[in-house]
């Protein structure tokens, strides 16, 4: 990157950098929200298992995960990855 030659160039570069920083901050904020959502989903699924919720509650949870795109039963190939369950 070429160093600014004039004060105007420096101000323009600073403005560009501030815009980039703001964009990156928005990306990080979105990632934090996504992480919090995933942790909530994990907590919910653990509660479903631990408290042995009825099948209809489990089905509703799975339907919600399908609806938001976190689970696709058509791409479910986890059986090959599960170790120690027979």
Secondary structure, 3 states (H helix, E strand, C coil): CCCCCCHHHHHHHHHHHHHHHHHHHHHHHHHHHHHHHHHHHHHHHHHHHHCCCCHHHHHHHHHHHHHCCCCCHHHCCHHHCCCCCC
